[in-house]
Amino acid sequence: MDDRADHGPEFRILNVIVVLVISANLILFKNLFWGENTMKRFVSYFILFSVVSSLVIFVFSDLRAEQNNKNWPSPVNAVPDRDVYYPGSEELKPDEMRVIACGTGMPNARPKQAAACWLVELGNGDKFLFDIGLGSAERISAMKIPYDYLDKVFIGHLHVDHIGDIDALWVGGSIANRQRPLRVWGPSGDKPEYGTKYMVDQLQKMYTWDTGSRLGNVNTKGLEIEVNEFDYKKVNNVIYDENGVKISSIPAIHGLDGAVSFILEWNGLKFAFSSDTYPNKWWLEYAKGSDLAIHECFSPPSIMVNKQSFPVGDALNVSTQVHTSPAQFGKVMSQTNPRLAVGYHFFNDFDTLPEVLAEVRKTYDGPVALATDYMVFNVTKDNIRVRMAAIDEDIWPLPSITEKLPADPSQRIGFSTYISDGKVIYTDVIEKIYSNTNKEFGTDYKPPTGK
């Protein structure tokens, strides 16, 4: 409520009460001198006077509010409608979906844009990540969400700009207080080594030293990974059905066999995410009528040649055959009619945006947003609100939603004698650190002895 306009409903109610009290006192006073018929007339006047006075107060307070709004800005009061999202500061309504762009750019992540990643938050408390490309873990952390809630990842295909930060979410999320397994859904390939399970297996092998070094030093429950690989060929295939949320996969056409797109349905709302794909019949059928349809809208060939020094032939192929160009994106949206079309997967700059939008408008005249990182979409059945998030760069991980478990020292692998013998132990310094820390937190831990 903007108190520069009036004091809100409390002020109006107070005015009405004052009128009623004054009128009641007049009745009592008049009743001492007037007869019964006069009293009845006065009661009628009192009721009429109260109603009229109340209406006058409401009208004048509204006029005053309108007038004060015209006198805005104020040198001391808050801006009434700050059209920006501050992570962690807004409740999500039970019937509301919030979608946040945590990566909208290209395989080579840059400060302005990470690679593909979208966070979907639902009013029932569920949260989902769709793709997790290079640089996106930083954006995810800026949303001020406990990592226990960020345990569900849906991968459209296995290009690095769509999975490149899965290690950061997996290991980093565990260190940042996630105390539950990371759950990953992703497509199979036409060969086992092209599937999601193979990728995760190799990821775990690649980080063998990393995870081994953490055993016995921190709680490692969050280092468990649950892989849910599904058949990429299945159409409208329900791969997740929990808590009233249904997520289905459809085949996509990108790179090799084994790419998919996703459809999320909940509470009468429909969210469609293409990941990367060439325009295809499955999207046209199953993404039709989405509330929010996020589809790649890749750089047109001219931008790829002028900005990235691509050979012309390669630019034509990559933009229009490997990916979906802006004009093709527009054609897809004109045939599926979402409430809001969202294009991503290009470097969204002051000089590229006009050209991309112009290409889209050649084939689509409906509502569209061309996304950049930290763009926020609040979706209800009645409205779609689009804003940018204002983030805190000095972010720290939030506590776990469960009691933080300590490490199990029995799991510790430790060092070889050769390495241990190289330690230089500053006993006096360590003992002081232990003593001060125990005093601060009321504990009684003893420094380790020996090497």
C-alpha positions as CSV (number, residue, x, y, z in Angstrom):
1,M,0.0,0.0,0.0
2,D,1.3,3.4,-1.0
3,D,0.9,5.6,2.1
4,R,1.6,8.8,0.2
5,A,-1.9,8.6,-1.3
6,D,-3.9,7.9,1.9
7,H,-3.7,5.7,4.9
8,G,-5.5,2.9,3.3
9,P,-8.7,1.1,4.4
10,E,-7.8,1.7,8.0
11,F,-8.1,5.5,7.5
12,R,-11.4,5.1,5.7
13,I,-12.9,2.8,8.4
14,L,-11.7,5.3,11.1
15,N,-13.6,8.1,9.3
16,V,-16.7,6.1,9.1
17,I,-16.5,5.2,12.8
18,V,-16.1,8.9,13.7
19,V,-19.2,9.8,11.7
20,L,-21.2,7.1,13.4
21,V,-20.1,8.1,16.9
22,I,-20.9,11.8,16.3
23,S,-24.3,10.8,14.9
24,A,-25.0,8.5,17.8
25,N,-24.2,11.3,20.3
26,L,-26.6,13.6,18.4
27,I,-29.3,11.0,18.7
28,L,-28.9,10.7,22.5
29,F,-28.9,14.5,22.9
30,K,-32.0,15.0,20.8
31,N,-33.8,12.1,22.5
32,L,-33.7,14.1,25.7
33,F,-35.9,16.8,24.3
34,W,-37.9,15.4,21.4
35,G,-41.0,13.2,21.3
36,E,-41.4,9.7,19.9
37,N,-42.3,10.8,16.3
38,T,-39.5,13.2,16.2
39,M,-37.2,10.5,17.4
40,K,-38.2,8.2,14.6
41,R,-37.6,10.9,12.0
42,F,-34.2,11.6,13.5
43,V,-33.2,8.0,13.3
44,S,-34.1,8.1,9.6
45,Y,-32.0,11.2,9.2
46,F,-29.2,9.5,11.1
47,I,-29.1,6.5,8.8
48,L,-29.2,8.7,5.7
49,F,-26.5,11.0,7.1
50,S,-24.2,8.0,7.9
51,V,-24.6,6.5,4.4
52,V,-24.0,9.8,2.6
53,S,-21.0,10.7,4.8
54,S,-19.4,7.3,4.2
55,L,-19.8,7.6,0.5
56,V,-18.3,11.1,0.5
57,I,-15.3,9.9,2.6
58,F,-14.6,7.0,0.2
59,V,-14.9,9.2,-2.9
60,F,-12.6,11.9,-1.6
61,S,-10.0,9.5,-0.3
62,D,-9.9,7.9,-3.8
63,L,-9.6,11.3,-5.4
64,R,-6.8,12.2,-3.0
65,A,-5.0,9.0,-3.8
66,E,-5.3,9.7,-7.5
67,Q,-4.1,13.2,-7.1
68,N,-1.1,12.2,-5.0
69,N,-0.2,9.5,-7.6
70,K,-0.1,12.3,-10.2
71,N,2.3,14.2,-7.9
72,W,4.7,11.2,-7.9
73,P,7.6,10.9,-7.5
74,S,8.1,11.6,-3.8
75,P,11.5,12.4,-2.3
76,V,11.0,10.1,0.6
77,N,8.5,7.3,-0.1
78,A,9.0,3.9,-1.8
79,V,8.2,3.5,-5.5
80,P,4.7,2.0,-5.6
81,D,5.2,-0.5,-8.4
82,R,8.8,-1.8,-8.6
83,D,8.6,-4.0,-11.7
84,V,11.5,-6.2,-10.7
85,Y,12.0,-9.5,-9.0
86,Y,14.1,-9.8,-5.9
87,P,15.0,-13.5,-5.3
88,G,13.8,-14.8,-2.0
89,S,11.5,-11.9,-1.4
90,E,8.2,-13.0,-2.9
91,E,5.8,-15.8,-2.0
92,L,4.6,-18.0,-4.9
93,K,0.8,-18.3,-4.9
94,P,-0.7,-21.8,-4.8
95,D,-1.9,-21.5,-8.4
96,E,1.2,-19.7,-9.8
97,M,4.2,-20.8,-11.9
98,R,7.4,-18.9,-11.9
99,V,10.0,-19.5,-14.6
100,I,13.4,-18.0,-14.5
101,A,16.0,-17.8,-17.3
102,C,19.3,-19.1,-15.7
103,G,21.0,-19.5,-19.1
104,T,19.9,-18.2,-22.5
105,G,23.1,-17.9,-24.5
106,M,25.6,-20.0,-26.5
107,P,28.1,-22.8,-25.9
108,N,30.7,-20.2,-25.1
109,A,29.2,-18.8,-21.9
110,R,29.9,-15.1,-21.1
111,P,29.3,-12.8,-18.2
112,K,26.0,-11.6,-19.6
113,Q,24.6,-15.0,-20.6
114,A,25.2,-18.5,-19.4
115,A,24.3,-21.5,-21.6
116,A,20.9,-23.1,-21.6
117,C,19.1,-23.5,-18.3
118,W,15.6,-22.7,-17.1
119,L,14.3,-22.9,-13.5
120,V,10.6,-23.7,-13.1
121,E,9.0,-23.1,-9.6
122,L,5.4,-24.2,-8.9
123,G,3.0,-23.0,-6.2
124,N,2.9,-26.5,-4.7
125,G,6.6,-26.1,-3.7
126,D,8.2,-28.2,-6.5
127,K,11.1,-26.9,-8.5
128,F,12.6,-28.2,-11.7
129,L,15.7,-27.4,-13.8
130,F,15.5,-27.9,-17.5
131,D,19.0,-28.2,-19.0
132,I,22.0,-27.0,-17.0
133,G,24.5,-25.5,-19.4
134,L,27.9,-23.8,-18.8
135,G,27.8,-20.9,-16.3
136,S,24.2,-21.6,-15.2
137,A,25.1,-22.8,-11.7
138,E,26.1,-19.2,-10.8
139,R,22.6,-18.0,-11.9
140,I,20.9,-20.8,-10.0
141,S,22.7,-19.8,-6.8
142,A,21.5,-16.2,-7.2
143,M,17.9,-17.4,-6.8
144,K,18.4,-18.0,-3.0
145,I,16.9,-21.4,-3.0
146,P,18.0,-24.2,-0.6
147,Y,19.8,-26.8,-2.7
148,D,17.7,-29.5,-1.2
149,Y,14.9,-28.2,-3.4
150,L,17.2,-28.1,-6.5
151,D,17.4,-31.9,-6.9
152,K,15.5,-32.5,-10.2
153,V,17.2,-31.9,-13.5
154,F,15.7,-32.6,-17.0
155,I,18.2,-32.8,-19.8
156,G,17.2,-32.3,-23.4
157,H,20.4,-33.5,-25.0
158,L,24.0,-34.0,-24.2
159,H,25.7,-31.0,-25.7
160,V,28.0,-29.2,-23.3
161,D,25.9,-26.0,-23.5
162,H,23.0,-28.0,-22.0
163,I,24.9,-30.2,-19.4
164,G,28.1,-28.2,-18.8
165,D,27.3,-27.2,-15.2
166,I,25.8,-30.5,-14.0
167,D,29.1,-31.1,-12.2
168,A,28.8,-27.8,-10.4
169,L,25.2,-28.6,-9.3
170,W,26.1,-32.1,-8.3
171,V,29.3,-31.5,-6.3
172,G,28.8,-27.8,-5.5
173,G,25.2,-28.4,-4.5
174,S,26.4,-31.1,-2.1
175,I,28.9,-28.7,-0.5
176,A,26.1,-26.0,-0.4
177,N,24.0,-28.2,1.9
178,R,22.0,-30.4,-0.4
179,Q,21.5,-33.6,1.6
180,R,19.6,-35.7,-0.9
181,P,20.6,-37.4,-4.1
182,L,20.6,-35.4,-7.4
183,R,17.8,-36.8,-9.6
184,V,18.6,-36.6,-13.4
185,W,16.2,-37.3,-16.2
186,G,17.6,-37.6,-19.8
187,P,17.1,-39.4,-23.1
188,S,18.7,-42.6,-24.3
189,G,20.7,-42.6,-27.5
190,D,20.7,-45.0,-30.4
191,K,23.8,-46.5,-28.8
192,P,24.4,-46.9,-25.0
193,E,27.4,-44.5,-25.1
194,Y,25.1,-41.8,-26.5
195,G,22.7,-41.9,-23.6
196,T,22.3,-40.0,-20.4
197,K,23.2,-42.9,-18.1
198,Y,26.6,-43.3,-19.9
199,M,27.2,-39.6,-19.5
200,V,26.5,-39.6,-15.8
201,D,28.6,-42.8,-15.3
202,Q,31.6,-41.1,-17.0
203,L,31.0,-37.9,-15.0
204,Q,31.3,-39.8,-11.8
205,K,34.4,-41.5,-13.0
206,M,35.9,-38.2,-14.1
207,Y,35.4,-36.8,-10.6
208,T,36.6,-39.9,-8.7
209,W,39.5,-37.9,-7.1
210,D,37.2,-35.1,-6.2
211,T,34.5,-37.2,-4.5
212,G,37.1,-39.5,-2.9
213,S,38.8,-36.5,-1.3
214,R,35.5,-35.4,0.3
215,L,34.8,-38.7,2.0
216,G,35.1,-38.4,5.8
217,N,35.6,-34.6,5.5
218,V,32.0,-33.5,4.7
219,N,28.7,-35.2,4.5
220,T,28.4,-36.8,1.1
221,K,24.7,-37.7,0.9
222,G,24.3,-35.1,-1.8
223,L,26.9,-36.8,-4.0
224,E,24.5,-39.6,-4.8
225,I,23.0,-39.4,-8.3
226,E,19.8,-41.1,-9.4
227,V,19.6,-41.5,-13.2
228,N,16.3,-41.8,-15.0
229,E,17.1,-42.6,-18.6
230,F,14.1,-42.8,-21.0
231,D,13.5,-43.8,-24.6
232,Y,14.1,-40.8,-26.8
233,K,11.8,-42.2,-29.5
234,K,8.7,-42.3,-27.3
235,V,6.1,-39.6,-28.1
236,N,4.2,-37.8,-25.3
237,N,6.0,-40.1,-22.9
238,V,5.2,-39.4,-19.3
239,I,8.6,-39.5,-17.5
240,Y,7.6,-37.8,-14.3
241,D,4.3,-37.9,-12.4
242,E,4.4,-36.7,-8.8
243,N,2.6,-34.3,-6.6
244,G,0.1,-33.3,-9.3
245,V,2.9,-32.5,-11.8
246,K,3.3,-34.4,-15.1
247,I,6.3,-34.0,-17.4
248,S,6.3,-35.7,-20.8
249,S,9.0,-36.0,-23.4
250,I,8.7,-35.8,-27.2
251,P,11.5,-36.4,-29.7
252,A,13.5,-33.5,-31.0
253,I,15.8,-33.2,-34.0
254,H,19.2,-32.0,-33.2
255,G,22.8,-33.2,-33.6
256,L,22.2,-36.9,-33.4
257,D,19.4,-39.3,-32.5
258,G,18.7,-38.8,-28.7
259,A,17.5,-35.2,-28.3
260,V,14.1,-34.5,-26.7
261,S,11.8,-31.6,-25.7
262,F,9.7,-31.5,-22.6
263,I,6.1,-30.6,-21.7
264,L,5.2,-29.8,-18.1
265,E,1.6,-29.7,-17.0
266,W,0.3,-28.7,-13.6
267,N,-2.8,-27.1,-12.2
268,G,-4.2,-26.3,-15.6
269,L,-1.0,-24.6,-16.8
270,K,1.2,-25.9,-19.6
271,F,5.0,-25.2,-20.0
272,A,6.8,-26.3,-23.1
273,F,10.6,-26.4,-23.4
274,S,12.3,-27.3,-26.7
275,S,15.9,-27.5,-25.5
276,D,17.4,-27.5,-29.0
277,T,15.5,-28.8,-32.1
278,Y,14.8,-28.3,-35.7
279,P,11.1,-27.5,-36.2
280,N,9.2,-30.8,-36.0
281,K,5.8,-32.4,-36.0
282,W,5.9,-33.5,-32.4
283,W,6.3,-30.0,-31.1
284,L,3.6,-28.7,-33.4
285,E,1.2,-31.3,-32.0
286,Y,2.0,-31.4,-28.3
287,A,3.2,-27.9,-27.5
288,K,0.1,-26.3,-29.0
289,G,-1.7,-24.0,-26.7
290,S,1.0,-23.8,-24.1
291,D,0.9,-21.0,-21.6
292,L,4.6,-20.5,-21.9
293,A,6.5,-22.0,-24.8
294,I,10.3,-21.7,-24.7
295,H,11.9,-22.6,-27.9
296,E,15.3,-22.0,-29.3
297,C,15.5,-19.0,-31.6
298,F,19.1,-19.2,-32.9
299,S,21.1,-16.4,-34.4
300,P,20.4,-15.8,-38.1
301,P,23.2,-16.6,-40.6
302,S,24.1,-12.9,-41.0
303,I,24.9,-12.5,-37.3
304,M,26.9,-15.7,-37.2
305,V,29.0,-14.5,-40.2
306,N,29.4,-10.9,-39.0
307,K,29.8,-11.5,-35.3
308,Q,31.4,-15.0,-35.0
309,S,33.3,-15.1,-38.3
310,F,31.5,-18.3,-39.5
311,P,31.9,-19.3,-43.1
312,V,28.7,-18.5,-44.9
313,G,27.9,-22.1,-45.7
314,D,28.4,-23.2,-42.1
315,A,26.3,-20.3,-40.9
316,L,23.4,-21.2,-43.1
317,N,23.6,-24.9,-42.1
318,V,23.9,-24.3,-38.3
319,S,21.3,-21.6,-38.1
320,T,18.6,-23.2,-40.3
321,Q,19.3,-26.9,-40.3
322,V,21.0,-27.8,-36.9
323,H,19.0,-25.2,-35.0
324,T,15.8,-23.2,-35.5
325,S,16.4,-19.7,-37.0
326,P,14.3,-16.7,-35.8
327,A,12.1,-16.8,-38.9
328,Q,11.5,-20.6,-38.4
329,F,10.9,-19.9,-34.7
330,G,8.2,-17.4,-35.7
331,K,6.6,-20.0,-38.0
332,V,6.5,-22.6,-35.2
333,M,4.8,-20.2,-32.8
334,S,2.3,-19.1,-35.4
335,Q,1.2,-22.7,-35.7
336,T,1.1,-23.5,-32.0
337,N,-0.3,-20.2,-30.6
338,P,1.1,-20.1,-27.0
339,R,-0.1,-17.4,-24.6
340,L,3.5,-16.2,-24.6
341,A,6.3,-17.4,-27.0
342,V,9.8,-17.2,-25.6
343,G,12.9,-17.3,-27.8
344,Y,16.4,-18.0,-26.5
345,H,19.8,-19.4,-27.5
346,F,21.4,-16.4,-29.1
347,F,23.6,-13.6,-27.8
348,N,21.0,-11.0,-26.9
349,D,22.7,-7.6,-27.4
350,F,21.6,-4.1,-28.3
351,D,22.6,-4.7,-31.9
352,T,21.5,-8.3,-32.3
353,L,18.1,-8.1,-30.7
354,P,16.5,-5.8,-33.4
355,E,17.6,-8.1,-36.2
356,V,16.4,-11.3,-34.4
357,L,13.0,-9.7,-33.6
358,A,12.6,-8.4,-37.2
359,E,13.2,-12.0,-38.4
360,V,10.6,-13.4,-36.0
361,R,8.1,-10.8,-37.0
362,K,8.3,-12.0,-40.6
363,T,6.4,-15.1,-39.6
364,Y,4.7,-14.4,-36.2
365,D,2.7,-11.4,-34.9
366,G,1.8,-12.8,-31.5
367,P,3.1,-12.1,-28.0
368,V,6.8,-12.9,-27.7
369,A,9.7,-12.3,-25.3
370,L,13.3,-12.7,-26.5
371,A,15.0,-13.9,-23.3
372,T,18.2,-13.0,-21.6
373,D,19.6,-14.2,-18.3
374,Y,17.6,-13.4,-15.1
375,M,14.4,-12.8,-17.0
376,V,11.4,-13.9,-14.9
377,F,8.0,-15.1,-15.9
378,N,5.1,-15.3,-13.4
379,V,2.3,-17.4,-14.9
380,T,-1.3,-17.8,-13.7
381,K,-4.4,-18.6,-15.6
382,D,-5.3,-14.9,-15.8
383,N,-1.9,-13.2,-16.4
384,I,1.7,-13.6,-17.5
385,R,4.0,-11.1,-15.9
386,V,7.5,-10.6,-17.3
387,R,10.3,-8.9,-15.3
388,M,14.0,-9.0,-14.7
389,A,15.6,-10.2,-11.5
390,A,17.8,-8.0,-9.4
391,I,20.4,-10.3,-7.8
392,D,22.8,-10.2,-4.9
393,E,26.3,-11.1,-6.1
394,D,27.5,-11.7,-2.5
395,I,25.3,-14.8,-2.3
396,W,25.9,-17.6,0.3
397,P,24.2,-21.0,0.2
398,L,21.1,-21.3,2.3
399,P,20.9,-23.9,5.1
400,S,19.6,-27.4,4.4
401,I,15.9,-28.0,5.0
402,T,16.9,-30.9,7.2
403,E,19.4,-31.0,10.0
404,K,23.0,-30.7,8.6
405,L,24.7,-34.1,9.0
406,P,28.3,-34.2,10.0
407,A,31.0,-36.1,8.1
408,D,31.7,-39.8,8.9
409,P,35.4,-39.9,9.7
410,S,35.5,-43.6,9.0
411,Q,35.0,-42.9,5.3
412,R,38.2,-40.8,5.1
413,I,40.7,-42.2,2.6
414,G,43.6,-40.0,3.8
415,F,47.1,-39.6,2.5
416,S,50.0,-42.0,1.9
417,T,52.9,-42.0,4.3
418,Y,55.0,-40.2,1.7
419,I,52.7,-37.2,1.6
420,S,51.9,-37.2,5.3
421,D,55.5,-37.0,6.1
422,G,55.7,-33.7,4.2
423,K,53.3,-31.9,6.6
424,V,54.6,-29.0,8.6
425,I,52.3,-28.8,11.7
426,Y,51.9,-25.5,13.5
427,T,50.6,-27.0,16.7
428,D,50.3,-23.7,18.6
429,V,48.3,-22.1,15.8
430,I,45.9,-25.0,15.3
431,E,45.3,-25.4,19.1
432,K,44.4,-21.7,19.3
433,I,42.0,-22.1,16.4
434,Y,40.3,-25.1,17.9
435,S,40.1,-23.4,21.3
436,N,38.6,-20.2,19.9
437,T,36.1,-22.1,17.8
438,N,35.0,-24.3,20.6
439,K,34.5,-21.3,22.8
440,E,32.4,-19.6,20.1
441,F,30.1,-22.5,19.5
442,G,30.1,-24.3,22.8
443,T,31.8,-27.4,21.5
444,D,34.8,-29.5,22.7
445,Y,36.6,-30.8,19.6
446,K,40.2,-31.8,20.0
447,P,42.9,-31.1,17.4
448,P,44.2,-34.2,15.7
449,T,47.5,-35.6,16.9
450,G,50.3,-36.8,14.7
451,K,50.4,-36.7,11.0
